Amino acid sequence: MVRLIFLALLSLPVLAAQSSPSIRLEPLYGFEHVQNQFPEPARYSTRTFFGARVVAGYTLLSVEAEVTQANGRRDFPSQNQKVEDQAQRAMIGLRSTLPTSKWLGVFARAGARGSKEKTTITDTATLEKTVKEPSLQWDPYAGAGIQLALSNILAASAGTTYIFTGSGKPDVQYTAGLTLKFGQVR
């Protein structure tokens, strides 16, 4: 990762000659397929999330930062359990967008995701609650997507991101967003 950042910094003069810097703000909505550690055994579930992403830099190489919030509920009537999940996530990484035409572009992204989760398990028979809050966890991610320009300052985007948690299958996020651009628009 350090080498990648170093190479990115060295390439800034070349990128500056090809495009102007811009800042893009993307409100996000999507769904994610994630592994839930609690209650044991670990299970996968799908839930929605919302958040925002900021992308700053050049078209071919930008820095991105993203925050999201996901809430979910799972019921296990045979075990007398109701499980409520809350997940707050932050992502920081690099993004490269390749324009394929004046109105369409594809992008690739990679970086690290920090996750802070809280799981509340309620015994529906006794109403006893157990709260699990694992420590902050950082995992690498990689993804890709498409972006369609709707005007000079507005675009729609959709993407898929894989988060490699080291516990079996990767978590997957599917996002849809609108991009509001400040600076160069391409």
C-alpha positions, 0 to 999 in steps of 0.5 A: 500500500505504501508503494502504491501511494508513493507511485501515485504521488510520483505520477501527479505531474503526469495526471495534472497535465491530463485533467484538472483536479476536482472534488466529488460528493456522492450520497450513497444507498445500497445493500450488503451481504455480510457475515454476522459473528453473533449469535454463534454460529456465524451467519451471512445476512443481507441488509441495506445501508446509507452513507456518503463518499468524497472523491478528490483528485484527478480523473485517473487517480483520486483519493476517496473517503466513505462513511456508511451506516447499516442497521439490520434485524434477524429473527430466530423464532425456534431459538427465541432470539431477536438480533439487531445489528448496527454497523458503522463503517469508514473506507479510505482508499484510491480510485481511478476512473477511465472515461469511455465516452463523454457520458460514461466512465468505469472506475476501480477502487481499493483501500481499507475499511474500518468497521465498528459493530454492535449486536443486541441479542434479545431472548424473546421468552425472557426479554433478557438482552446481551450486547456484543461490541467487538473492537474496531476492525480494519480490512482491505477492499477492492471494487469497480463500477460505472458512472453515467453523466447526467449533466456537467455537474451531476452523474449517477453511479453503481458499483460493487465492492468486495471486503476481504475480512479473512473469515471465509467469503468476502463481504460484498457491498452493492451501491447506487449513488448520485455524484455532485462534482466541484471542479473539472467535470468530464 
